[in-house]
Amino acid sequence: MTIPASNAIVEACAAAGLNGRGAEPIRLAENQIWRLPETGIVVRLSPPDRQKAAAREVCVAQWLADNGIRAVVPLDIDQPVECADRVATFWVEVPPHEHGTITDIALTLRELHALAPPTFDIEALDPFVRVPERLAAAALSAGDRRWLLDLHADLAGRWAAGLPPGLSHRAIHGDAWPGNIVRVIGEGRLLMDFERFSLGPPEWDLISTAVRTRTTGAVNEADYAKFCDQYGYDVTVWAGYDLLARARELRMATYAAQHAASDPRWKDQAQHRVDCLRGRCGPRPWKWTGIM
């Protein structure tokens, strides 16, 4: 039986020698983020099958710091901690910050992709990780679920067949959107959330901004041109763009559909994303609202 998060945070903190009573939730989603008041410590609680991923996140943060890329700082303790049917990692709280700008994202990715991959195992990119589980849990009609499963099978088959020639594989962030490449007020850029950090095509990181331009309309064309100029490459002209862009769209749609199953506020947005993918809402770009 899964222990409620309020108990889980107390037990995880106790195992790390910390007091978790009075912890304040920052974000309660697939991974839960809690703040320990007056300590400057943030705790990330993940499902019990994420122990390896959690350990990798801590190593990645340390590796980035060693290579001159400012990143969220893991607490100097023995971690991750497995307790209360959760996996916990402990971090120094990030000072007041805001979503990163187009320039922040482009320059941070250029710096990251210039590094030689780390010597520890970061695993290969899987663009479809947890998509089947999201679809199984999604609030969708049987017809929409079947269509998305077929789309997933088609895209996964194309991925397995191999990508067209492109940029050399590197360490990539894996989820390079403005909420993970942030700007600390008065201090500058900072990289966070390394759950999807992996070895793979840098194009996957660049796809995030391209999709926010060509699919969702969240970024205008002038800013996208600035992004390409500052990074030094336009992923939309690459022969593999369609495959990776559609994989990113599928992830975004299934993420919304999974959330809608437990939070009816996102039901309309989830259905809208599926309708867009199914050709019911005209050509791209579509207006998609962010899921918090």
Secondary structure as UniProt FT lines:
FT   HELIX           5..15
FT   TURN            16..17
FT   TURN            21..22
FT   STRAND          24..28
FT   STRAND          32..36
FT   TURN            37..40
FT   STRAND          41..46
FT   HELIX           48..50
FT   HELIX           51..66
FT   TURN            67..68
FT   STRAND          81..83
FT   TURN            84..85
FT   STRAND          86..92
FT   STRAND          97..99
FT   HELIX           102..113
FT   TURN            127..130
FT   HELIX           131..137
FT   HELIX           142..161
FT   STRAND          170..172
FT   TURN            178..180
FT   STRAND          181..184
FT   TURN            185..187
FT   STRAND          188..191
FT   TURN            195..196
FT   STRAND          198..200
FT   HELIX           203..214
FT   HELIX           221..231
FT   HELIX           235..237
FT   TURN            239..240
FT   HELIX           241..262
FT   HELIX           264..266
FT   HELIX           267..277
FT   TURN            278..279
//
